[in-house]
Amino acid sequence: MIKSVIFVTGSLADGGAEKVMSILASGCAEFGADVTLVVLRPKKMVYPVSDKVKIVQFTDKGKLAIIKRIKKLHQVLEESTAEVVIPFLPIISLYTVLANIGLKKKLVMSERADPRAKLNYLPWKDKIANFFMRKCGLYSLADWIVFQTPDAQSYYSKKIQKKSSIIPNPLDIANLPERYTGEREKHIVAAGRFSEEKNFALLIDGFASFHENFPEYTLTIYGEGPLRKDYEVQVQKCGLEKYVKFPGFVSNLPEKINKAAMYISTSNHEGISNSMLEALGMGVPTIVTDCPVGGSKMFVSTGENGILIPMDNRDELISAMKLMATNDEYVKHISNNAVKIREWLAAPNICRKWLQLL
């Protein structure tokens, strides 16, 4: 088993990949590994990390911040005895590749999204990183690659696939509330970045129609992003200001959604949605789109532990919502089955897979 490892992340402020990294770094440290977590950006850290993890956070800002971060990361790698470095996301992986020049640390990279997706909504730096890592083949520089789903793995060449593994996201069950057994609130919840790929416009549209027959229900979408104003305008046009809320990003999402009548994801592509896994792990009745790269279909089976619907299908969405609202026995059945995911994805089990791999 590996003795020393460095994780590299952009921040611990928000984002699914960042949350997963905080769980993995903590879990590996609890198993006895010497773990350093390098945080490249000076954002406030929201996700908790074990006291056994050494955190190194850079404070650089401004036009030359990227160059300074790469130089500092190079210095951290050079001074460390760690055998392995693990960056998440294309832009962080690109920085790490550059910082590792001349050092020859072993790199274990991880694809956290849909490599086939059009990413026009991303900032220019992320677009460049995606181009180099995915299109120009810099992922081939990794000593090993971890994928979340078989579909993501299949995108890459046979050469890359031969040096890869599939490990799903962990669930921090130690801090995940148990299944709520009381009467669920007439409340629908969703969570994610307010950007094109999450397709919250479809959810708002579907809720508007659903609300005509079920006026006692409310909708809350947690998150932030560039489309927030668009969603607020859409809600106003539907006359639903009293029933649809956007409270922003919250660090205690599980506690916020545990009693909800249903959790819904209308994404057009995902890696594996952490909020979906948390909803399932708490037994929150769950509706998700069967979107690339296959994370939803790995964990949700219609009629067994949730409802899987086609992407961008308003009628199927509304039908699933109505079923959840009217069939208590169905809801109880899928809720009871959904919580079985807790054992499968328990953070210690997933961290152990990473350490065995390393």
VEXDREN-988499 format. One line per field, with one value per residue: x, z, y of N, C-alpha, C in turn; residue in one letter; residue number from 0. Coordinates in steps of 0.001 Angstrom, whole numbers, plus 500000, padded with zeros to 6 digits. Example, Ala and Ser with C-alpha at 12.3 -4.5 7.8 and 13.67 -1.06 7.14 Angstrom:
residues 2
n_xx (513190:512850) $
n_zz (507800:507080) $
n_yy (494310:497750) $
ca_xx (512300:513670) $
ca_zz (507800:507140) $
ca_yy (495500:498940) $
c_xx (513200:512900) $
c_zz (507800:507870) $
c_yy (496700:500030) $
residuo (A:S) $
num (0:1) $
//
This chain:
residues 358
n_xx (500846:500442:502538:502776:501160:500118:497409:495843:493962:491701:490143:488396:485859:483438:481656:481515:483737:485655:484523:484554:487319:488041:486889:488243:490959:490841:489934:492008:494079:493112:493397:496040:497885:500350:499259:499111:497342:497062:495880:495056:493904:492949:490455:487823:487729:485283:484428:484896:487986:490066:491980:494326:495333:497708:497418:498112:497746:497616:497958:497930:496949:495586:496988:499292:498925:498521:501007:502572:501313:501837:504636:504946:503646:505349:507550:506530:506091:508693:509980:508702:508426:506566:505261:503271:501096:497928:495783:492590:490216:490506:491931:493379:494855:496420:497999:499383:500807:502601:503915:505217:507289:510508:510603:509353:507387:504935:501903:498523:495655:492237:489200:486466:484074:481867:483540:482774:481102:479888:481457:480888:480156:482156:484822:487557:490109:489578:488539:490809:492404:490839:491044:493803:494201:492246:491744:494283:495606:497004:496290:497372:499845:499613:500359:498479:494888:491799:488478:485010:482858:482031:481289:482604:485235:485322:485537:488167:491415:492556:495035:495087:492922:493920:495552:493941:491277:487975:486342:483794:482197:482684:480554:480064:479200:479375:478700:476248:472809:470458:467889:464859:461941:459482:456483:456865:457867:455993:457727:460053:463346:466487:469895:472928:475302:474375:474165:474322:474401:473079:470414:468238:466184:464339:463405:462121:460135:458738:457909:456159:453949:453275:452619:450142:448278:449103:449228:450207:452863:456334:459368:462841:465961:469234:472331:474649:475529:476054:473519:471611:470028:468487:466921:465503:463974:462445:460927:459454:457916:456317:454807:455498:456884:456450:456712:459008:462373:465718:468197:470963:474394:474930:476641:475746:474012:472785:471363:469528:467860:466839:464225:462636:460069:460798:463794:465276:467071:467835:469835:471846:474315:476625:479251:479407:476719:477076:475116:472922:473722:473832:471151:469952:471259:470089:467558:465800:463143:463888:464378:465954:467744:468641:471501:474607:477753:476711:476459:474050:472478:474021:473376:470651:467593:464607:461626:462786:464733:464386:463562:464334:464618:464235:466552:465876:463080:460072:457441:457850:459185:457218:455299:456687:456988:454315:453661:455280:454037:451555:451538:452012:452926:454646:456612:457587:458678:460801:462323:463155:464811:466726:468545:470348:472590:474376:476141:477553:478919:480241:482518:484994:485239:485549:487830:489650:489818:491110:493589:494519:494837:496861) $
n_zz (500000:499256:500751:500834:499465:497192:496754:494366:493963:492678:494397:497560:497734:496328:494029:492512:492004:493680:496184:496296:496277:498772:500458:499699:500227:502992:503796:502918:504506:507028:506881:507240:505395:504342:503667:501562:500689:498095:497485:494953:494585:496227:497687:500112:502164:502133:502184:504528:505882:507024:510053:509844:507375:505554:504596:501908:500809:498126:497597:495461:493163:490306:487028:486567:488086:487400:486420:488723:490465:489238:489423:492222:492829:491577:493251:495673:494940:494348:496813:498287:499509:498462:496517:494589:492691:492584:490582:489982:487392:484128:483893:486274:486102:483864:484835:486765:485267:483985:486227:487106:485420:484869:487334:487566:489118:489865:488135:488782:487205:486817:485159:485395:484253:481372:478623:476017:475838:474758:475698:475803:477632:479449:481093:479328:480055:481046:478767:477127:478640:478574:475837:475502:477338:476688:473840:472683:473871:476346:478618:478268:479375:481951:484594:485494:485141:486531:486045:486336:485248:482971:480448:480241:480274:477852:475915:475459:474049:473363:474457:476631:478060:478912:480997:483219:485659:487020:489337:491412:492818:496289:499203:501943:504454:507177:507801:506666:506819:508232:506630:506321:508105:508600:507662:504508:503425:501352:499107:496600:495501:494102:492918:491951:489610:488164:485163:481640:481159:483289:482954:484322:483496:482241:484459:485929:484096:483925:486587:486731:485234:486667:489106:488725:489197:491622:493833:496402:496550:496665:495124:495391:494303:494748:494516:492422:489675:486177:484932:486696:486793:484486:485217:487330:486001:484369:486314:487301:485037:484955:487135:489649:491877:494647:495076:494065:494889:495158:496991:496856:497049:499385:502133:503661:502278:502342:504845:504292:502345:503189:504108:501939:499421:496931:495020:492195:489184:486197:484330:481332:480922:483056:485402:487808:489702:492795:494526:493704:494514:497273:497807:497115:499006:501336:500987:499719:497536:494160:490999:487949:484976:482240:481462:479656:481446:481907:484659:486081:485259:486272:488933:489362:489011:487395:489157:491043:492750:492230:489651:486305:483658:480175:478655:478558:478351:478760:479217:480266:482581:484029:484317:485946:488259:489027:489581:491810:493574:494030:494599:497273:498174:496147:496347:498940:498534:496627:498075:500311:499031:497882:499832:500114:498738:500366:501694:499541:498439:500563:502060:503281:501924:499225:499390:500146:497783:496137:497465:497239:494511:494149) $
n_yy (498794:502267:504733:507513:510343:512924:515015:517130:520027:522541:524077:523961:524773:524515:522342:519099:517363:518455:518022:515218:514823:515886:514010:511655:512295:512652:510103:508383:509315:508621:505907:505673:506634:509038:512060:514833:517702:519821:522989:525048:527581:530670:530330:530299:527461:525065:522393:519801:518517:515883:516164:514864:515282:517103:520372:522477:525598:527849:531390:533059:535621:537424:538364:536834:534636:531938:531037:531390:529591:527137:527061:527042:524681:522888:523184:522190:519522:518772:518934:517048:513682:512068:509400:509410:511527:513026:514613:516190:516895:518448:520985:521224:518921:519510:521652:520204:518325:520052:521114:518889:518413:517245:516032:513604:512344:509853:509986:509906:510272:511468:511108:513139:513861:514103:513213:513551:515668:518897:521804:524553:526464:526774:528630:530276:529294:526750:525570:525469:523741:521400:520858:520268:518136:516187:516180:516470:514462:514441:513086:510641:510779:510098:507812:506145:505973:506906:506169:507081:505747:503020:504006:506486:505610:504214:506157:506789:505871:502476:502132:503909:502886:500430:501056:501782:502181:501613:503442:504344:507335:508230:507875:509866:508465:508643:511200:511444:511847:509488:507504:509226:508603:509626:511485:512762:516040:518267:518870:519566:518953:520013:520153:521794:523230:526334:526114:525375:522542:521321:521772:523010:524578:522933:521501:523537:524247:521801:521578:523741:522883:520548:521705:522843:520847:519959:521971:522314:521732:522697:523976:523767:524812:524230:525938:527801:530004:531003:531098:531863:534256:533935:531738:532822:534742:533052:531728:533879:534539:532320:532754:531766:532639:532409:529770:528596:528454:529783:529229:529340:528091:525481:524054:521999:520211:517535:517542:519506:518400:515980:515363:515722:515362:514509:514147:515626:515321:516857:516727:517041:515982:514316:513492:511540:512314:513799:514792:513315:510717:511122:511709:509247:507657:508518:507704:509421:509880:509528:511057:510901:511900:509783:510233:510939:510513:507910:507578:507810:505594:503577:503485:503893:502305:502051:501727:500143:501480:504130:506539:506500:508676:509719:512047:515567:515401:516479:515504:512911:513585:515040:513039:511200:512743:513058:510405:509933:511665:510579:507850:506217:503683:502872:504847:504338:501819:502232:503983:502479:500633:502270:503155:501117:501650:502862:501094:500025:502270:503390:505605:504580:502113:502901:504519:502605:501126:502989:503200:500596:500500:502419) $
ca_xx (500000:501219:502805:502703:500449:499716:496221:495868:492638:491623:489582:487495:484752:482218:481952:481479:485078:486329:483970:485083:488729:488124:486551:489316:492156:490598:489840:493338:494849:492603:493942:497452:498752:500831:498503:499172:496323:497444:494739:495730:493264:492721:489047:487487:487497:483985:484360:485769:489109:490615:493136:495511:495765:498460:496851:498942:496895:498277:497183:498216:495857:496038:497281:500374:498638:498674:502442:503026:500782:502571:505975:504839:503302:506605:508386:505932:506362:510135:510391:507958:508854:505404:505492:502172:500344:496589:494975:491268:489756:491518:492788:494294:495765:497378:498941:500210:501738:503651:504677:505956:508387:511812:510514:508972:506464:503883:500660:497260:494642:490878:488182:485347:482910:481591:484538:482152:480189:480280:481690:480941:479867:483313:485777:488538:491206:489116:488433:492169:492831:490108:491603:495105:494141:491399:491897:495700:496094:497904:495933:498242:501039:499341:500777:497210:493726:490592:487214:483843:481901:482528:481062:483698:486442:485256:485834:489612:492087:492843:496267:494715:492034:494705:496141:492865:490330:486697:486025:482747:482357:482386:479539:480533:478044:479530:478040:475029:471656:469752:466626:463763:460814:458223:455750:457745:457369:455563:458850:460904:464666:467507:471132:473965:475723:473381:474752:473536:474327:472183:469074:467215:465044:463365:462802:461188:459005:457965:457263:455039:452813:452949:452064:448729:447489:449621:449633:450801:454294:457298:460615:464059:467141:470435:473479:474933:476082:475747:472135:470692:469068:467568:465968:464624:463022:461539:460010:458544:456982:455368:454054:455792:457863:456194:456830:460325:463403:467120:468931:472404:475171:474960:477602:475042:472899:472006:470422:468485:466970:466539:462791:461933:459214:461554:464985:465228:468181:467449:471084:472118:475490:477200:480170:478419:476214:477183:473830:472084:474139:473429:469699:469700:471774:469162:466233:464932:462640:464789:464123:467146:467824:469601:472408:476018:478391:476226:476455:472684:472012:474795:472871:469198:466791:463210:460771:463538:465238:464197:462991:465261:463832:465052:466991:465130:461734:459182:456303:458304:459491:455960:454687:457407:456656:452947:453700:455848:453119:450262:451643:452815:453564:455757:457639:458177:459466:462060:463101:463773:465877:467753:469550:471330:473797:475273:477201:478343:479750:480783:483827:486133:485353:486070:489214:490465:490051:492144:494882:494948:495281:498133) $
ca_zz (500000:499129:502038:500757:498249:497099:495988:493885:493607:492491:495610:498346:497972:495740:492927:492851:492033:494871:497351:496266:496664:500218:501093:499427:500965:504409:503983:502777:505704:508149:506714:507609:504377:504543:502627:501408:499783:497589:497005:494117:494568:497577:498035:501423:502108:502699:502442:505656:505623:508246:510658:509498:506045:505493:503544:501404:499953:497517:497740:494310:492372:489242:485686:486578:489126:486879:486391:490110:491041:488663:490019:493622:492838:491249:494456:496633:494466:494432:498214:498918:499267:497955:495286:493643:492688:492039:490276:489383:486393:483090:484090:487367:485575:482998:485719:487446:484254:483816:487478:487310:484453:485487:488644:487283:490070:489218:488043:488654:486851:486892:484339:486293:483536:480092:477677:474709:475943:474302:476917:475395:478779:480329:480902:478282:480598:481123:477394:476677:479364:478008:474514:475632:478062:476030:472383:472327:474431:477494:479606:478046:480199:483282:484855:485633:485076:487173:485472:487189:484574:481767:479280:480190:479921:476452:475039:475245:473248:474024:475221:477904:478776:479506:482262:483895:486520:487248:490761:491556:493881:497652:500025:503304:505234:508573:507942:505863:507659:507963:505897:507073:508100:508840:506475:503752:503111:499957:498704:495572:495592:493082:493267:490926:489045:487279:483833:480575:481181:484343:482355:485315:482810:482056:485757:486250:483179:484354:487857:486469:484823:487812:490181:488429:489826:492974:494247:497743:496434:496365:494489:495768:493545:495422:493645:491849:488331:485248:484460:487813:486412:483517:485942:488099:485042:483983:487434:487326:483912:485297:488312:490701:492800:496000:495151:493603:495580:494803:498174:496639:497423:500818:502426:504362:501405:502804:505897:503690:501423:503704:504310:500718:498746:495796:494477:490737:488358:484777:483614:480000:481108:484402:485706:488700:490549:494229:495183:493403:495381:498636:497872:497163:500267:502399:500656:499148:496235:493209:489556:487269:483548:481784:480693:479638:480921:482441:486115:486580:485031:487133:490303:489449:488208:487528:489843:492092:493752:491720:488302:485286:482546:479052:478731:477918:478040:479701:479551:481156:483857:484722:484653:487094:489421:489426:490198:493140:494417:494208:494898:498498:498249:495197:496937:500073:497981:496038:499149:501080:498234:497529:500883:500024:498107:501419:501929:498312:498180:501807:501816:503556:500868:498011:499672:500128:496366:495649:498053:496619:493167:494232) $
ca_yy (500000:503500:505383:508967:510765:514327:515344:518518:520513:523982:524666:523122:525692:523961:521434:517682:516774:518966:517325:513854:514852:516097:512733:510699:512690:512358:508662:507785:509685:507835:504562:505683:507216:510406:512760:516287:518217:521134:523764:526035:528902:531206:530374:529760:526015:524719:520960:519426:517625:515305:516822:514080:515721:518355:521221:523573:526423:528995:532628:533915:536179:538308:537868:535855:533649:530578:530724:531288:528357:525994:527080:526632:523262:522213:523200:521259:518164:518530:518802:515960:512298:511324:508648:509576:512785:512794:515797:516005:517858:518707:522148:520920:517903:520194:522350:519210:517807:521069:521215:517642:518314:517066:515384:512219:511730:509093:510745:509189:511266:510950:511770:513391:514380:513463:513726:513809:516803:520215:522567:525959:527320:526860:529734:529969:528483:525366:525074:525145:522543:520272:520586:519617:516872:515193:516130:516314:513219:514541:512078:509481:510951:509559:506440:505404:506852:506394:506612:506838:504869:502364:504865:507460:504858:503785:507299:506921:504849:501202:502331:504526:501972:499349:501531:502507:501480:502284:503573:505363:508330:507772:508516:510130:508016:509049:512505:511424:511488:508241:507637:509839:507662:510321:511955:513662:517379:518468:519708:518975:519570:519747:520842:521774:524505:526932:526203:524745:521082:520854:521864:523326:525193:521847:521208:524623:524099:520639:521885:524661:522063:519687:522534:523119:519789:519713:523327:522325:521435:523754:523532:524487:524404:524711:526127:529112:529897:532093:531112:532147:535298:533337:530899:533715:535321:531966:531516:535033:534408:531258:533181:530793:533202:531946:528310:528163:529215:529571:529692:529373:526905:525180:522995:520918:519838:516378:517926:520337:517677:514648:515152:516123:514384:513956:514798:515513:515807:516926:517007:516498:515148:514317:512409:510932:513392:513559:515051:512148:509624:511451:511542:507808:507135:508886:507207:510457:509418:510171:511042:511398:511636:508774:511085:510564:509326:506656:507486:507612:504220:502681:503459:504039:501388:502449:500773:499466:502425:505483:506592:506967:509209:510195:513439:516647:514909:517141:514652:511844:514219:515333:511753:510655:513567:512726:509078:510103:512432:509905:506422:506103:502370:502908:505715:503626:500711:502694:504616:501403:500023:503259:503306:500034:502201:503340:500115:499893:503435:503945:506218:503690:501104:503535:504928:501389:500800:503910:502852:499347:500861:503148) $
c_xx (500875:501372:502560:502088:500102:498467:496312:494464:492672:491131:488852:486252:483426:482627:482027:482843:485828:485828:484506:486536:488878:487838:487679:490580:492009:490610:491184:494207:494407:493101:495449:498398:499162:500274:498740:498127:496717:496214:495301:495163:492930:491244:488851:487160:486217:483907:485341:486844:489663:491832:494439:496066:496528:497932:497832:498084:497664:497358:497327:496945:496448:496442:498339:500142:498875:500137:502978:502564:501544:503974:505935:504491:504535:507491:507863:506243:507832:510569:509726:508560:507708:505730:504481:501506:499018:495875:493612:490993:490872:492455:493800:495305:496817:498425:499909:501219:502909:504529:505572:507123:509732:511798:510135:508208:505426:502577:499479:496177:493257:489947:486923:484077:482687:482571:483978:481339:480769:480331:481812:480759:481080:484135:486890:489674:490815:488966:489799:492650:492139:490677:492912:494996:493382:491692:493339:496362:497020:497521:496805:499541:500852:499896:499560:496068:492543:489375:486088:482890:482560:482361:482168:484988:486479:485578:487299:490189:492315:494086:495964:493846:492809:495356:495108:492014:489042:486405:484964:483035:482042:481211:480093:479421:478152:478818:476764:473854:471040:468458:465544:462529:459470:457523:456603:457061:456977:456560:459726:462244:465552:468746:472133:474306:474655:474003:474007:473335:473383:470718:467976:466012:463952:462659:461778:459941:458115:457240:456059:453788:452338:452202:450591:447817:447902:450143:450290:452315:455121:458539:461761:465222:468355:471586:473637:475460:475551:474288:471126:469617:468040:466505:464992:463571:461997:460493:458988:457500:455927:454498:454280:456768:457689:456526:458190:461393:464799:467994:470443:473061:475126:475907:476944:473826:472126:470973:469252:467448:466442:465045:461972:461108:459917:462757:464966:466501:467762:468671:471132:473442:476040:478365:479359:477994:476317:475852:472845:472426:473715:471928:469337:470102:470897:467744:465282:464455:463271:464367:465354:467097:468900:470601:473815:476714:477979:476207:475078:472248:472824:474120:471359:468521:465324:462385:461460:464008:465116:463500:464013:464443:464754:465446:466016:463721:460770:458046:456690:458632:458212:455277:455351:457081:455258:452883:454229:454837:451847:450356:452583:453547:454779:456924:458342:459096:460812:462946:463835:464953:467040:468881:470595:472647:474823:476440:478133:479359:480309:482215:485005:486336:485975:487513:490151:490775:491139:493520:495415:495483:496668:499275) $
c_zz (500000:500490:502006:499429:498342:496229:495582:493429:493414:493738:496393:498687:497467:494629:493372:492961:493284:496139:497440:496737:498165:500974:500918:500217:502442:504665:503889:503991:506905:508082:506970:506566:504777:503393:502692:500381:499386:496984:496255:494221:495992:497915:499435:501292:502865:503061:503551:505243:506962:508736:510322:508115:506169:504314:503202:500429:499449:497590:496529:493576:491237:487966:485665:487580:488645:486908:487801:490749:490526:489266:491467:493730:492519:492490:495505:496238:494641:495861:498912:498570:498719:496637:494185:493819:491977:491823:489722:488424:485398:483396:485216:486924:484673:483821:486360:486501:484083:485064:487707:486337:485193:486802:488547:488420:489283:489277:487887:488415:486888:486030:485185:485589:482267:479062:476288:474689:475321:475519:476617:476567:479679:480085:479950:478797:480648:479727:476853:477347:478833:476658:474636:476282:477283:474541:471957:473024:475613:478634:479458:478851:481607:483401:485042:485590:485736:486506:486451:486588:483381:480519:479135:479760:478426:475465:474612:474505:474069:474901:476591:478722:479499:480827:483026:484752:486593:488742:490898:492694:495247:498264:501434:504282:506703:508838:507118:506745:507259:507192:506814:506960:508374:507535:505759:503443:501645:499279:497723:495603:494422:493487:492136:490455:488091:485910:482901:480767:482250:483921:483391:484694:482581:483367:486132:485386:483603:485659:487650:486075:485977:488890:489957:489102:491266:493553:495622:497708:496148:495729:494976:494974:494195:494430:493217:490434:487407:484802:485562:487416:485426:484228:486752:487200:484612:485063:487508:486221:484177:486502:489522:491753:494238:496187:494708:494226:495114:495968:498010:497014:498933:501043:503108:503570:501912:503877:505330:502922:501995:503814:503044:500127:497573:495475:492968:490120:486891:483881:482233:479953:482514:484410:486503:489655:492023:494938:494901:494339:496823:498816:497962:498519:501458:502123:500154:497778:495102:491763:488876:485784:483248:480857:480649:480877:481649:483939:486686:486443:485812:488478:490425:488477:488458:488167:490970:493171:493308:490380:487366:484084:481408:479249:478010:477509:479101:480148:480513:482544:484655:485166:485883:488364:489940:490097:491618:494097:494768:494657:496096:498594:497330:495785:498094:499589:497455:497087:499973:500338:497993:498560:500870:499417:499147:501638:500733:498184:499451:501594:502156:502470:499604:498214:499655:498687:495784:496188:497488:495222:493215:494643) $
c_yy (501247:504170:506882:509389:512248:514421:516810:518912:522016:524688:523591:523927:525153:523003:519987:517050:517201:518273:515906:513839:515054:514800:511726:511023:512349:510861:507974:508092:508865:506391:504514:506234:508629:511243:514263:516695:519637:521804:524971:527451:529361:531372:529800:528284:525674:523243:520566:518427:517148:516091:516097:514445:517035:519172:522340:524369:527634:530209:533553:534346:537012:537594:536764:534721:532220:530152:530527:529987:527144:525913:526586:525146:522421:522109:522218:519819:517810:518240:517614:514596:511446:510629:508989:510930:512547:514122:515374:517157:518207:519864:521900:519854:518523:520934:521350:518580:518769:521165:520000:517467:518252:516331:513911:511546:510925:509884:509790:510235:510629:511783:511908:513842:513569:514000:514029:515097:518071:521130:524055:526922:527533:528126:529298:529087:527005:524757:524658:523861:521299:519869:519804:518236:515809:515058:515883:515131:513319:513600:510828:509575:510396:508146:505535:506412:506159:507020:506309:505826:504176:503220:505901:506780:504540:504901:507293:505715:503576:501319:502905:503574:500860:499772:502357:501576:502281:502258:504667:506327:507732:508515:508667:509764:508385:510373:512597:511023:510156:508529:508203:508950:508324:510702:513004:514990:517472:519412:518940:519706:519141:520521:520727:523169:525027:527186:525260:523248:520538:520932:522097:524039:524156:521535:522277:524530:522935:520889:522802:523888:521169:520470:522865:522107:519495:521030:523393:522098:522694:523129:524402:523925:525058:524831:527567:528906:530978:532175:531440:533176:534753:532498:531755:534347:534268:531720:532652:534942:533338:531626:532290:531318:532697:530466:527773:529065:528799:530057:529753:528054:526726:524004:521799:520451:518619:516719:518721:519516:516358:514352:515429:514987:513751:514829:514562:516075:515733:517143:516360:515750:515367:513341:511402:512029:513010:513769:513920:510991:509877:511283:510064:507234:507467:508387:508263:509956:510221:509960:511634:511057:510596:509464:510512:511140:508050:506511:507210:506159:503195:502470:503511:503085:501702:501339:500035:500438:503879:505432:507217:507418:509653:511659:514365:516228:515416:516220:513535:512387:514448:514047:511135:511430:513233:511354:509160:510747:511663:508459:506209:504772:502300:503703:505011:502505:501195:503360:503568:500787:500984:503309:502181:500507:502635:502376:500007:501022:504077:504408:505301:502636:501698:503981:503726:500973:501699:503519:501542:499588:501505:502237) $
residuo (M:I:K:S:V:I:F:V:T:G:S:L:A:D:G:G:A:E:K:V:M:S:I:L:A:S:G:C:A:E:F:G:A:D:V:T:L:V:V:L:R:P:K:K:M:V:Y:P:V:S:D:K:V:K:I:V:Q:F:T:D:K:G:K:L:A:I:I:K:R:I:K:K:L:H:Q:V:L:E:E:S:T:A:E:V:V:I:P:F:L:P:I:I:S:L:Y:T:V:L:A:N:I:G:L:K:K:K:L:V:M:S:E:R:A:D:P:R:A:K:L:N:Y:L:P:W:K:D:K:I:A:N:F:F:M:R:K:C:G:L:Y:S:L:A:D:W:I:V:F:Q:T:P:D:A:Q:S:Y:Y:S:K:K:I:Q:K:K:S:S:I:I:P:N:P:L:D:I:A:N:L:P:E:R:Y:T:G:E:R:E:K:H:I:V:A:A:G:R:F:S:E:E:K:N:F:A:L:L:I:D:G:F:A:S:F:H:E:N:F:P:E:Y:T:L:T:I:Y:G:E:G:P:L:R:K:D:Y:E:V:Q:V:Q:K:C:G:L:E:K:Y:V:K:F:P:G:F:V:S:N:L:P:E:K:I:N:K:A:A:M:Y:I:S:T:S:N:H:E:G:I:S:N:S:M:L:E:A:L:G:M:G:V:P:T:I:V:T:D:C:P:V:G:G:S:K:M:F:V:S:T:G:E:N:G:I:L:I:P:M:D:N:R:D:E:L:I:S:A:M:K:L:M:A:T:N:D:E:Y:V:K:H:I:S:N:N:A:V:K:I:R:E:W:L:A:A:P:N:I:C:R:K:W:L:Q:L:L) $
num (0:1:2:3:4:5:6:7:8:9:10:11:12:13:14:15:16:17:18:19:20:21:22:23:24:25:26:27:28:29:30:31:32:33:34:35:36:37:38:39:40:41:42:43:44:45:46:47:48:49:50:51:52:53:54:55:56:57:58:59:60:61:62:63:64:65:66:67:68:69:70:71:72:73:74:75:76:77:78:79:80:81:82:83:84:85:86:87:88:89:90:91:92:93:94:95:96:97:98:99:100:101:102:103:104:105:106:107:108:109:110:111:112:113:114:115:116:117:118:119:120:121:122:123:124:125:126:127:128:129:130:131:132:133:134:135:136:137:138:139:140:141:142:143:144:145:146:147:148:149:150:151:152:153:154:155:156:157:158:159:160:161:162:163:164:165:166:167:168:169:170:171:172:173:174:175:176:177:178:179:180:181:182:183:184:185:186:187:188:189:190:191:192:193:194:195:196:197:198:199:200:201:202:203:204:205:206:207:208:209:210:211:212:213:214:215:216:217:218:219:220:221:222:223:224:225:226:227:228:229:230:231:232:233:234:235:236:237:238:239:240:241:242:243:244:245:246:247:248:249:250:251:252:253:254:255:256:257:258:259:260:261:262:263:264:265:266:267:268:269:270:271:272:273:274:275:276:277:278:279:280:281:282:283:284:285:286:287:288:289:290:291:292:293:294:295:296:297:298:299:300:301:302:303:304:305:306:307:308:309:310:311:312:313:314:315:316:317:318:319:320:321:322:323:324:325:326:327:328:329:330:331:332:333:334:335:336:337:338:339:340:341:342:343:344:345:346:347:348:349:350:351:352:353:354:355:356:357) $
//
